[in-house]
Structure formats: C-alpha cells, structure tokens
Amino acid sequence: MKLLIIGSNGQLGCDLMQQGLARQWRAAGADLPACDITRAESVDHTLASAAPLDLVINAAAYTAVDAAESHPQAAFAVNRDGVAVLARACSGLGLPLIHISTDYVFDGLQTRPYRPYDPIAPKGVYARSKAEGETELRRLLDHHVIVRTSWLFGVHGPNFVKTMLRLGKEMEILRVVDDQVGCPTYAGDLAGALLDIAAHLVRHADGWGTYHYCNQTAVTWYAFARRILTMARSYEQFKWNEIVPILTQHYPLPAPRPPYSVLDCGSLEAHFKITRRSWEPALREMLAQIYKK
C-alpha cells in the first residue's frame, strides 16, 4: 500500500510516518516548504511526485489557536482553503482523503459526549476555520473520511504534556484550569487508528464520512496536569510542589475553549473495529520514550 502523509513533520505526521513504515507500507511524506497546501501547483506537484498512490492523509493544519485570533487570514488559508485545494486535487486523481479535524467545532455546551453528526457551533477563528475546512471537503470530495480528535499530545512537537514538564521544573506553584473537560489523545494511538482506517478504505472502499477518535476517560486539564507531573517524578526532580485548580475566567486567553468536548467514538469503533485505550497508559508510554531519549 502506498500513501502520502501531508504534514509529515508535525506531531501527528511523525507518528504516521514511523508507523506506516513499520507496517512495511510505502509511506511518502510531504511538508513545508516543499508542499504548501494553500497552493494548487504545489499540491499537484507533490501528488505527481509520490504517484502511484492509494490514499492521502492530511495532518497539516494551522493549530496556533490563540494566534489565529489575530491572524485569521493565515488560519483560514490553511484550515479551509488548503483543505479545498487538497480535495480538488484528490478528486481529479480519484484518490481518497483522510482529514484530521478538531473538537473545537463544538461550542462545548452539551453535557453528553458529542456524536459526529451533532450540530456544530464553532467559537473563535481557529474553530471556524476548521469547521469550514470540513464543509469544503464534503462539498468537493465524496471519498473522504474526517476524523475529529481532541487534546493531542505525543513525543513529537509541542503539546500540553511537554509544557507541564517544563513548567514543573521552573515553578513551585502551577495554576491549571479545572472547568474544561475533554479526552486527551496520544498521537501514537491516533496514528495507528488512522492507518487502520486507511487500510480499511483501500480494501473495502466504504465507511466514508465523519468520525471521532480520542483516548478513553474524560478529565480536566488540572487533573491531567497532576497525573503528568506525578508520573514524571519517577524520572526526574521537579521544582513544583503544588498544582492549584483555577477557573477559565482566571486564565483568559484570546481564543474561547469549549468547556466540555468529550467525543463519542462509537461509530468509528464499530465500523473500523478499532479499540481505544485510556490516555493514562499512553501517557506512561510517552514519558518512557522521551526520558529514554
């Protein structure tokens, strides 16, 4: 099987590349500056260079949630217009596309896990740009799968886990919001699920549509931070001695966050026969990898 991973140098893209090669697939990677999804000629060249292909996975995105509020053109260029460019190119070549989206498309006012076809209500520039990217993909390419995920962390790239490890070495008291609830998602687990989906699509050519994937067990950022730093203490000494729960209103940021964004992954599990684990063993696995390095 031959697949192309757009955004191959990112947090998720690195795991996709590693796991694709571990499966002995022909996994080609593309990222900036060689592949710019906002430019049709760049995408066309990338697809032609990687041909023949069975499938494309788009892991490229503008993910600077707060920066998007002051740079909306950049966010929409990648998250909406870039997705449209990819969708048109894949449509012209008859290639299926798996695209990664986000829990931020929901407003977070629900009290039960969000299903893939629940109404969306994005708040903020980043959220709207990702939601409009989904709309463009559905409009332009029938053979697609959208996978929304949440609270991504992993070995590669910046993320909440690495931020907590850094702050735990710099500060005695950490203050972390305790009124936002979601499910952390390990990039390695998401990558494995996406490759399982890719294999199914190439083999069976069914299951097109929108799905959710995250690790099991809902948690607040505060509880997640406590677990991160408690686990990491077995590897190194930290300066922190207290983590204080705070409200979102006491830690104002430019972009709004959904207060509740737990995702219902039932349809993905059922159709693609994928089993999800809790984020805790995944976190343990990540810490073992980064401290080994």
N, C-alpha and C positions, 0 to 999 in steps of 0.2 A: 504494500500500500504506500502511496506517495501523497503526502500532504504538505501544505505550505502554512507556516505559522507567521502571521503578521504581528509585529510587536515582540519578536523573539528575544529581545534583550531585557524585557521587563520582568517584573516579579513573577507573573504567571507564565510568561513566554519562556523563561529559562527552564522552568519545570516541564513545560510541554515539550521543549526540545530534548531535554535529557530523557524523559520517559518515552518519547517517540522513538528515539534511537535505541533505548534499552529494549523496546519491543521488536527491534530489528526492522522498523519501518524506514522508508526513505523520507526523512523529515527535513525539509528545507526551511530556513529561517530568513525573515526579512524585517528590517527595522530602519529607522532614520540613521543617516541621511539618504541611504541608498533607496529606500522605499518610503515615499511620502504619500499617505492615503488621501491627502487633500488634492493631489494632482493626478488626473486621469492617465497622463502619459507615463508617470512613474509607476502606477499600479499596473498598467498594461505591460510595461517592460518587465516588471517583477514576475508577473504571471507567465509571460512568454519564456523568461529565463529558467523558470522552475518546471516548465511543462516536460512531460505529461503529468497531470495532477488528478487525484481522485477527489480532493476536498480541500477547502481553505478554512482555517480558524483565525478569526480576528481577535487578538488580545491587545490591540493597540487602542489607547484612549487618552484623553486629557483628563487626568484624575486629580488635579490640584483643586479640590473642592472650594476652598476659600479664595484662591487666586482667580477662579472663574468669575467671581462676583465683579471683579474689576477688569477682567479680560474676557468678556463674553464672546467676542469675535473668535478668539483662539479656541475656546471651548466648543463652540458650535461648528467651527471649521473641521475639527477632528471628529467629534462625537456624533454629529448629524451629517454634515456634508461629506466627510471622509467615508462614512458607512455607505452613503448613497453611491459614491464613486466605486467602492468595492462591490456593492450589489449589482450595479450595471455591468461591471467587468465580468463578474461571475456569471451573470445571466447570459451574456454574449457567448461565453465559453461552455455553458451548460454545467457549471461547477456548483455544488452545494457549498453553503457557507454557514459555519457556526460562529455566532457573535456573542460576546460577553456583555451583559448589562448589569444593572445595579438595583439594590433595594431602595435607593433614593427616589425611584419613580413613584413611590407611595408616600402619602403625607404622614403616615405613622399614627393616625388617629384611631385605627382599629384596635381591638383587644384580642383578636384571634390571629393565628398565622395567616399571612397573605397568600392566596392562591394565585397561580399565574394569570388567570383571567379576571381577577378582581379589578375594579376601576382604578386607574392610576390618577394621581394628583401631585405631580412633582412641584417641589418648592425650591426655588433658587436656580441659578444659571446652570450649574453642573447637572442637576436633576432634570431640568427641562431639556438640556442638550442631549442627554442620554435617552430620554423618552422620545424625542423627535427622531433620534437615530433609529430606534426600534420601528417607528412608523415608516420611515423611509425604506428600511429593509423589507418590511412586509409588503410595501407597495411595489417594490422593484424586483423582488426575487421570491418565487414560490418555494423553491427548495432551500429553505433556511431553518436553522434552529437558533433561538435566542435563549441563553441561559443567564438568568439574573442570579447574582451572588451578593454576599454581604461581609463586611468586616474582614477583608482579606489580610492574611499575614503569612509570612514564609521566610525562607532562608535568603532569598534574593531581594534586593531593593529595600527602600524604606517602608516601614509599617509600624503599627502601634506597639507591637512586642518589642521591637528594637528601640523605639522611643522610650518605653518604660525602663528597659535595661540601662539606657544612657542616663535617664533622669535619676534612677535609683543609685547611681554612682556619684551623682552631682549634688543631690539634695537629701536632707534629713526628713523632710515632710513633703509628701506629694498629695496633691488635691486632684481627684478624678471624679467626673460626673457619674452620678448613680441613678439618674432618672431617664436614661436611654437604654432600651432593651433590644438585643439582637442576637444573632448567632455568628460567632467567629468562624471563619473559613480558612483552612490551611491550603495554601496554593498547591502543594503537592497532591492533596486529595482532590481538589478541583481539577487539576491537570489530568489525573487518572480517570476521573469521571468523563471529562470532555473527550479523551481518547477512546473510551468505551463507547460513547455516543457516536463518535466519528466512525468507528468500526461497524456499528450497527447500521448507520445511514448508508455506508458504501455497500454493505452486504444485503440490506433489505429494502433500502430506498423508501422507508416510511418513518412516521414519527415526527414530521415537520411541525414546527410551532414554537410555543414559548413555554419554558420550564424554569424551575428554581432549583438551585443547589447551594447548600451550606452544610457545615458540620452540625451535628446534633447538640442540643442543650442550649436553651436561651440563657442569657447572662447580661448583666450591666457592665459598662466599661470599668466601673470601680471594682466589681468582683473579678473581672477578667485581669485587671492590673494586679490585684492581690495574688491571684494564682500564678501569674507570670513571675513576679518577684520572689514569691515563696519557693517556687520550683528552682529558680535560678540561683538561690542561695547555696544550693548544694555544689555549685560550680565556682563561685567566686564571692568575695566580700563586697558588701554594698554599704553606702553611707545612709540609706533610708532606714528609718525606724518607725515611721508611721505613714499610713495612707488614709487620707480623710475623704469621706464621701461628700460631694457637693451637688448642687442643682445646676442644670444647664444655664439658668439665668445668671449664675455667679461665674460662669466661664464663657462670656459672649464671644462669638466668632462671626465673621462676615456672612457665612452661608448657613441657612437653617438645616438642622438634622431631624430626621424622623424620630420621634420619641419611642416608637415601637415598630420594628421592622423584621420581626421573625417571619421566615419564609416557609411556606408549606411545600415540601419537596415530594409529595406523594405521587404525583403523576410521572415525574422523572424516574423515581424508584421503580414504579410499576412497569412503565413501558420499556425502559432500558435495563431492567434487572440490576440496578445499582444499589449497593448497600452503603449507607453512610455511618461513620463513627462519630463519637463525641470529639469536640475540639481539645479536650484535655490530653488524651494520648498523642494527638497530633502536635500539640504544643510541646510535650515532652520530647517527641521525635525531633522537632525543630531545634530545641535547646541543645540536645545532644549533638546535632550536626554543627551548629555554629560554635559551640565551645570546643568541639574536636578540631575545628579549623584554627 
